[in-house]
């Protein structure tokens, strides 16, 4: 179930290199402000406020904007690599890279200058990871090695601040650094996160919500780790794009499961069934995790509409399949539109 990791890393890299323009804002606060559903909060610079129903802060009078991306711990390595990769655009100049400590952890801070048609734009990108306690800064050793990325790693955040050259004087270095140093983590606000997802999960069947993202989906598991092939895991996603030719749906369903990232996957069966009186493509597969040598079973359900598709991928140890498969079905059958 590692497919979600490169998806998150690519999404993070996109956010580093490009962000959108937002309008409208809510009142600012002297305390850390947490976007709805996010574990990551920040004390924004003076003049910046949280845009409604987003994880971005904007300045209504200037070009400055600040964005927060909340990521699972396992995504940190990919985010860090994206920040340290040399730019492939001649209009981008790296100004500095440095270790950086903030309220709840440590990470790396990268500053770049982007040449634009009207001048230039400066962007600060902080890839940070929280300590297990979530309140202490990293140790002195992390100044050279950076945050933990193994089993002891904490939550991960990518925070970007950018401003046009014309407005740069309103945001001196000290103000930007003070805001980035205030980055804080809180326990996952599961109810807030689930409220953002386009469908309601009326039955969790004993699974734990690991992560919720409106675009990337809901990740569920049962066990002490957030992601492990030795634990039953589910990923529920909604994609707004549908294949133009309905006859391609069966092939697309199989190809998506093959490319999901489950190691040594072999498709066992593929058929169309009816769920809630709607045709649904069901693909079953078997696999083996090479690290633990665990035999795995997997299943995918896809329901297509004219505007996209609902996709559910579930996998777990083959030895436990008789017990966990009914629970996967209970979660699937409990999905309801909002």
Secondary structure by P-SEA (a helix, b strand, c coil): caaaaaaaaaaaaaaacbbbbbcccccccccccccccccbbbbccccbbbcccccbbbcccccbbbbbbbbcccaaaaaaaaaacccccccccccbbbbbbcccbbbbbbbbbbbccccbbbbbbbbcccccccccccccccccccccccccccbbbbbbbbbcccccccccaaaaaaaaaaccccccaaaaaaaacccccccccccccccccccccbbbbcccccccccbbbbbbbccccccccccaaaaaaaaaaaacccccccccbbbbbbcccbbbbbbbbbbbcccccbbbbbbbbbbbccccbbbbbbbccccccccaaaaaaaaaaacccc
